[in-house]
Amino acid sequence: MSDNLEVIILAAGLGTRMKSRTIKILHRAAGRPIVDYVLDLASNISSRPPVMVIGHQRDSVQQSVGSRARYAIQEEQLGTGHAVMQAARILEAEGVRSGNVLILSGDVPLTRPETLKGLIDEHRRAGNALTLLTMKLDEPGLYGRIVRDGSGNVQKIVEAKDADDAIKRINEVNAGIYLFSAEHLFDNLRKLSNSNAQGEYYLTDLLGALRTAGQRVGAMIVTDPDEALGVNSRAELATVESVIQRRVVQKLMSEGVTFRNPQTVVIDSTVVIGNDTVVYPYVTLEGSTKIGSGCVIEPGVHLRDVIVGNDVHVKTGTVAEESEIGDHATVGPYAHLRPGTRLGESVKVGNFVETKKAIFGKGAKASHLSYIGDADVGADANIGAGTITCNYDGVRKNKTTIEEGAFIGSDTQLVAPVRVGKGAYVGAGSTITKDVPADSLALSRTPQRIVEGWANRKREEKK
C-alpha cells in the first residue's frame, strides 16, 4: 500500500445499456455493488481514500459508499478527461503536486491488486509519465486499439469507431486503467480540447500530448483479460458475476471446502465456509451467510444471512434466512427457517417444518410437518407431526413457550399466548388454550365413540 499514490474512480455515468432505474455501479454482483470491488482494490494499493467522480444518482452512490471515498461532482458528463478534471481540482486543492495518480473505472470490478502493483512497478522502472494497462483479445470489438511503432513503443490509441480496417485488426486494446505522474497529469489536463464531433474531453488525448512533449508513455499487457472486463449491460454483469463466484469457490476450495459440482453453485463473495464442509450442486449461499467446519449442505439448499455452526447437516430443499443453526443440528429436507429462528446444539428440524422467530434449546426436535412461530422451545422437547403454534389472533402476534423435556403429541394446536410446563405431555389431537403445568398431561380431544354395525347399515342403504 502506497502513501504516494492517489486513486481516482470514474463513476458518474448512468449506464443506459443496463436498461435500469439504478446507476450501473450499484448493480450487484455476487452480493455486493460492483463499485465495492473497485473500492476494495483502491484500499489495497493506496493509503488514502480514492476520489470518486460522481454525477447520476449521486445521493444513492454516496449513501452506498459512505466514507470510503472522497467525492468530486461531474454535473455534465463531458467525457473521461472532463471527469478527471473534476477530481484533479480536489487533489490540487489538497496540495498534491507529486507522486502518481491511478485512474480506475467504477464499473470494472475484476482487476487484481497484484496486477496494479505490477503496473506501478513498471511505471517507476521505465520512468514513464503515463503507463496504460492493455489486454489482448481475440475479438477486440468496440475497444480502442493500441498502436505501437516498430520498436514496440506506444504511439496512440485509436477508438474503434475511428479505426480503419488495418487498425481494427490490432488485438491489443485499451483496458481503461491509467497510471500518470501527478505533475504531468495536472499540467496536460488544462490543455485538453473538446474540438471533436462529440464535444467531449477525452483522457486518451493526453497520450499524444505527452509524446509530443517528449515524455515517455508505456503500457503493460494484463495476462488475464477478465481483469479488465467492464459492466455496460446485463449480459456483462452476468459474466462478471460468474468470474467473481468462480474466484470465491477457488479460494474456498484452497481452504479445504469441497464442492461436488462448483459450476452449479451460486455463492456471494461475502459468504464464509469452514474446512471439511461439503457443498452439493445447486446450492445458493447469499449475504452474510457463515458456515462452520464439517457441515454437509445438500442439493437445492438456499441460505441467506444464516449462521451455521460446525458439523451441521442441511438437507435437500431447505430454505433459511436471517437465522442461526447450532453445532450438530440437522435441518430438512424441505424445511423453511424464517427470520429470527435460532436452533441450538443438536436440534432436529425435519421435513416440511416451518419456523419463524422460534428459539430451540439443545436437543429439541420438530421432525416433520409443523409450524412453530413466535415460540421458545426448551431443551430436549419433542414436537409431534402436524403441530401448529397459533401465534396470530388477527390483531397481534403472541408467544408460545414449550419448556424443557415437554412432549407435544401429533396434530396439536397451541393457541398463544400459552405455556407448556417442563416435562409435561400434550395428547395427540389436542387444542391447548390454557397453560399446562409441569409434569402433567393435557388432553382436549373429543372422547372416541364406537357405533357397532354402522358401516354395514350404511352400505345397505346405498344399495
N, C-alpha and C positions, 0 to 999 in steps of 0.2 A: 504494500500500500504506500503510495507516494504522497509526500507533503507538497510537492512541487508540480502537481498536476491538477488542472481544473477540468471538470466534465460538463459538457452542455448536452442536454437531451431535447431533441426536437419533437414536440408533442402537441402542436397547435391544430393540425388538420383533423377534419371530421371523419374522413374515410367514407366517401359516398358509395363506394362499391360494396360496402358491408350491407347496404340497404337496411339501415338500422337507425333508431332514435338515439342510440348510445354511441358516443365517440369511440372509435375503434380501439384506442389504447386501454379502455376499460372493459372491453370484452374479455371473458375469462378463458384461460387455457389451463387445464389440469388444476382447477380450483382457485386460481389467482388471476387478477387482471394482468394482461400481458406486459403492461408497463412495470409491474412489480419486479419482473425478472431483469429488466434493464436497470432498475434502481439497485437491485442486489449486485449487479455487475459493477455499477459505478462505485458502490461502497467497498467492493473488493479491491479496487485499484487506486482509489483516491481517499485521502483522509477527510476531505471536505464534501459536504452535501453538493450534489450537482445543481446546476442552474437549469431548470426545466422551462422551456418556452411553450406557453400555453395560449390558447385562443378560444376555440369552440368549447363550450360546456366547461369553462374554466372553474366554475364553482364546484362542479362534480369531481373534476380532476383533483382540485386542492383538497376536497373532503376525503378523497380516497388516499392520496399520497401523504397529506399532512406535513409534518416537519422533516420528512425525509429529503426534501428538496427546497432550494430557493426558487423563486419564480420570476420570470420575465414575461410580459404580456405582448403578444403579437395581435394587434387589433385587426389588421387586414393580413390575409395570407398572400404575401407578395414574393414567394419563393424562398428557397432554403437559405440563400445569402441574406435576405431580409430578416429571416428568423434568427440567424446567428448574430446579426447586428443588435437585436434587442438584448440578447444575453451578454454580448460584449460590453454594452453600456454598463451593466451591473458589475461585471468583472473589473472594468477600468475604474469605476467609481469606488470600488473596494481596494484600489491600489495595485491590482495585478498588472505587472509590467514584464515579467519574465516567466520562465518555465514553459510548460506545454499545455495545450488545450486539446482535449479529446472530444470529438463530436459524434454522438450516437443518435439513433432514431428510437423513439418510444415504441415503435411497432416492430422492432427487430429483437426478439427476446432470447435467441438461442446461442448468442456468442458466448464463448467460454472465457473466463478470466485469464487462462494461460495464453490464449490467442492474443489478447490485448497486451499482456506483458511482453509477448514476443514482438508485437508491433512497436511498443515503446523502446525495447532494446535495439531494434533495427533502426528506428528514428535517431536514437542517440549515436549508434555506431557509425551511421552514414553521415551524420551532421546535416540532416535534411531540414528544410523549412516546412515541408509537408510530406507526410507519409500516408499513403492510401492503403486500405485493405481491399484486396481484389479477390476474385474467385474465377475458376474456370468451369463453364457449363457446357454440356453437350447441346443444349438448346438455349442460347442466350436471350431469346425473346426480346422483351422491351427494356432490358438493362442497357445502360451506357457502356460503350466499348472502350477498352484501354488500348490506346495506340502508342506503341513504342518505336524508337528508332533502331537502326541497325546494331547499336551497341546494347540494346535492351533497356535504354533509359525511357522513362515515361514522358511522352510528348504532350498528349492531350487526352481528354475524354470526349467521345462523340456520342451524343444521345441517339437512341435507336431511330427516332423519327427524322433525324438529320443525316443518317448514315447511308452511304451508297452501298451497292452490293458487295464490294470488296471489304468495306469496313464491317458490314454485317456478318461476314464470315469469321471475324475475330471472336474467339470464345472466351477471352479474358475480359471480365466485366467489373464494373464498379460495385463494390459491396455497400457503399454508402456510409462507411466509417472512416473518419479523417482525424489525423493527429497533426496539429500545427504547432510550430514555435509561436508562443504568445505574441511576441513583438511583430512577427511577420503577418500573423492573422489580423491583428488590430490595424496595422498600417494599411494593409491592402483591402480590408473591408470598406474603408472610406472611398476607395477608388472604383468599387463595383458600379456597373451601369445596368439599367433596365432597358436598354435600347435593343429590344428584341420583339418578336411577334407577340409574345405573351405579356410583355411589360413587367417581367419579374426579374429579381436579382438572384442569379444562380451561384451557389457556393463553388461549383466546379469551375467557374470562370477564374477563380483565384489561381488555379494551376498554371494557366497561361501567363498570368500577371507575374507570378513568382519566377517562372522560367525566363521571361523577358528581362526581369531584374537580375538575372544571373544566380538565382537561388536554386539549391538542389531540391528536386522532387523525386521521391521514391515510392515504391509500392511493395507490399508483402502479400503473397498469394496464400489465402487460407486453404488448408488441406481438406477440410470438410465443408462443402458448400452449404450444408444445413445451418451452419453458424450465421450465415448472412441472410437467411430467409426472412422476408418481411410479411406482414399480415395486411393485405388490402382487400380480401374477400373472405367469405365464409369457407370456401374450399381451402384457402391458405391457412386460415385459423385451424381447420381440422388437421392439416399437415403439421403445423407447428405443435399442436397439442399431442399428436401421436409421437413426435420426437421427444417431447418432454416426458411423456409417460414411459417411453422406451428407456430413457436415461434413468428415470426413477426405478424402474424394475431392475435394470442392470446394477444399479447401486445396491439395492436391497439384496439381490442375489449374491453380490460380493460380500455382503454382511451376514450371509447364512440363511436367507429365506428361500424356500423352494416354491417356484411357480410351475404348476403342472402344464400349463399352456400359456406362456407370457403374452402372446399376441391377443388373447381374448379378454384380458383383464383391463378394466377401466380404473385408474388409480390417480388420485390427485398428488401433486408434489408436496403437499402438506402432511401426507399420511406417514406414520411411523410404524414399523413392524419389527418385532424381535426375532432373534435367530431361532432356527429349528421350527418355525411356523411354516405350514404348508397351505398354499392358496390354490384352490382348484379353478378350472375355467369359468368364465362368465360371471366373475365376481366384480362388484363395483364398490370401491372404497373412496369416500369423499370427505372433504373438510378436515376437521381436526381429529379424525379417527386415529387411535393409537392402539395397536395390537401387541400383546406381550409375546413371550417366548413359548415355543412348544404347542402352539394352537393349530387347529385344523379348521379351515374356512372352506366349506363345501360349495358346489356349483350354485349359481343363482343368488348368492347372498348379497345384500345391499346394505352397507353400513355408512351412515353419515353422522359425523361428530359423536362417535361412540368410543368409549374407553373399554378395552377388553383386557382382562388380566392374563395370567400365564396358564398354559395347559387347558385352554377353553376349547370346546368343540361347538362350532356354529354350523348347524346342519342346513341342508339344501333349502333354498327358497326363503330363508329368514330375512326379514326387513327390520332394521333398527335405526333409530335416530335420537340424538341427544340423550343417550342412555349410558349406563355403566354395567359391565358384566364382570363378576368377580372370578378369582382363580378357580380352576377345576369345574367351572359351570358347564352345563350342556343346554343349548338353546335350539329349538326346532325339531324336525323340519317344519317349515312354513309358519313360524312364529312371527309376531309383529310386536316389537318393543317400541312404544311411542314415547315422546319426550317425558323426562322425569323418572323413567324406570331405573331402579338400582337393584341389581341382583348380587347377593352376597356369595361367599365361597361355597362351592359345590351345590349350588342351586340347579334345579332342573325345571326348565320351562319348555314344554313339549309342543307337539304338532297342533297347529291351529289354535294356539293360545295368544290372546291379545292382552297387552298390559299398557297402562298409562298412569304416570305418577304413582307407581307401585314400588314399594321397597320390600325386598325379600331377604329374610335373615338366612344365616348359614344353613345349608341342607334343606331348605324349604322346597316344595315340589308343587307344580301345577302341570300335570303331564299331558293333558290334552283337552281341546275343545272348551276353553273357558275364557271369560273376560274378567280381568282383575284391574280395576281402575280406582284411583284415589284410595289406595289401600296400604296398610302396613301388615306384612305377613311375617310372623315370628319364625325363629329358627326351628327347623325340623317339622314345621306344619305341613300338612298334606291336603291339597285341594283336588277334589274329585272332578271327573269329566262333567262338562255342562254347567259348571258353577258360574254364576254371574254376580258381581257386586253392582247392585242397582244404585249408582252413585249420583244420579241426577234426578231431582224431584220436579223438574220443569222450571225452577227458578234458580237454584244454586247447586253446586257440586258438594257432596257430603262424603265423609270418610268412613271406611270400614277398617276395623282392626281385628286381625286374627292372631292371637297370641301364640307363644312358643308351644310346639307339640300338639296343637289343635288338629282335629281331623274333620274335614268338611266332605260330607257324602256327595255323591254324584247328583247332578240336576238340582242344586241348591241355589236359591236366590237370597242374597244377603242385602236387605233393604237398608241402606245407610241413612243416617248415622247409626252404626251398630258395632258391638264388640263381642267377639267370641273369646272366652277366657282360656287361660293356659290349660292345655291337656283336655279340653272339652271336645265332645263329639257332637256333630250335627248329622242327623239321619238323612239318607238319600231322599231327594224329592221334597225337601222342606223349604218353606219360605220363612225366613227369620227376620222379624221386625223388632225384636227386643233383645237386649244384651243377654248373652249366655254365660252363666257363672263358670269359673274354672272347674275342671274335672267333672262336669255334668254332661247329660245327654239332652239335646234339644230335638223334638220331633214336631212337625206341624202338618203332616200329610193326613189325608182322609183315611180312616180305617178301611182295610180291604173287606169286601163283601162278596160272598160266593152264592150264586143262584144256580142250584143243580138243574141240569137238563135244559137250561135256557137256549143253548145253541141248537139242539135238536129241534126244539119247537120253532125256532126262527127259520130253520131250513124247510120245515114242513109248510109253514105259512107261505113261503116263496113258491112252493110247488102249486 
